[in-house]
Amino acid sequence: MVFYQTLLIILSCIIIALIILLVIYRCRSNSTFKKIKTLIENLIIDTYDNKDETSKIIQKNTGIYNKQMLENYIARLKENIDTLLRNSQQKTNLVNLILNNVSLGILIIDNNRRIIRINESLMSLFYLDKIKIIDNKTIMVFNNENFENLISKSFNNLEAQQERITFFGDEDISLDIVAIPITPECSIVTKEDIKKLRDMRTKINLFIIIRNITQEIEFSKLRSQFVANISHEMKTPLTSIKGYTETAIEDDMKDKNRVKSYLGKSLKEVNRLNFLIDDVLNLSKIEYRRNILFAKKYNLVNIINEVINSLVFLADQNNVKIKLYCDEDTVFFITDEELFRQMVKNIVENFIFHAGRDKKLDINLSEENNYINITFTDNGVGISKEDSPYIFQRFYRGKNPITTKTIGSGLGLSIVKHIVELHNGKISVNSKPNVKTVFKIVLPKKAKD
């Protein structure tokens, strides 16, 4: 009898534990729930024949008539509980996997603004330690008044609120934040819920979605600046062309030498405008193909030699010498041929136009470990210390006397840098004016190369 009483207690504990688990996990697995429900009903309904009064009481309450039957019921009950827990754990793992691998920041806080949940993306964005911030208030973690005001609006109105907020620090971060009130059952608060929930605000949580838009804002500023710069750069030659043309018309062709001079200057400005438009189109192509790199394996020796040969006419006009040095006949690299050709062409043209007459350019191509190294070394006028920090900026043109007399858009080296970065590479320049100038490009080889 004591044995059965003990087993009854054990069985009761298991059933109570089961009910608690069902509440905690809010399991919605109908098939598993039905199996457990059936088992419990069987424990109550089954009967057995026993003359002992205590056994009859156990029979009435549990339907168990021997030890083996009890063990079978417990084993089957345990098996279904394990299935329930396993399914719940799988769902929890799936939720964790999704939350921690989305690029959006996810934050869940309670009505006291204490952090309940935070995902990896948001912790990485603010360099946070999860152990230290869980249960801490948002003001202590993020320290932003506008963020706190957004949280207050969402709690007070019980409606989703959205706002763009800047977090100031060593690096300013601009974020698009959406705060959504959710009920204790983890559903979004609707208008129908508001009246009912106003009396139970203490149970409302806030689900916050955070998107980093810092780069988008920077790009927007750059686009605006670029439009302003290109408008200015185009207006200058157009103004000159207009002025020279009007003067030539007013002269009525009386002074042919004067008219010829003005037409020559107009032609020079037209060429300058043409260079500018070509470079803008090239830059536009590069930006468009930033995520569409047509990568194939090419022999860089052939491409660089072809670029040099295509510029022989310009080189001869300025009496400059260009030569490629490479220990191998073939140096293969996975790249976009058109962009790589454009990169080399721009640097060589930059030398031809700005180095001065009777100069030379040596191009060295080599492989080292998993990198391609390309160096452009010339003995031209060079780059001053004042100009060095700005030569890769759009529309910047150096102040040396040769540069001011040549045609150019100021976009050539900016395009070079774009293409290098598109290949995940790096470019640097080191110049000693009138002695030596070295442009060095380092490009990582692709894993499949």
Beta strands, then each sheet from edge to edge (+ up, - down):
strand 1: 105-109
strand 2: 115-118
strand 3: 161-167
strand 4: 173-182
strand 5: 205-212
strand 6: 296-299
strand 7: 321-326
strand 8: 332-335
strand 9: 360-368
strand 10: 371-378
strand 11: 426-432
strand 12: 436-444
sheet 1: 2+ 1- 5+ 4- 3+
sheet 2: 6+ 8-
sheet 3: 7+ 9+ 10- 12+ 11-
end
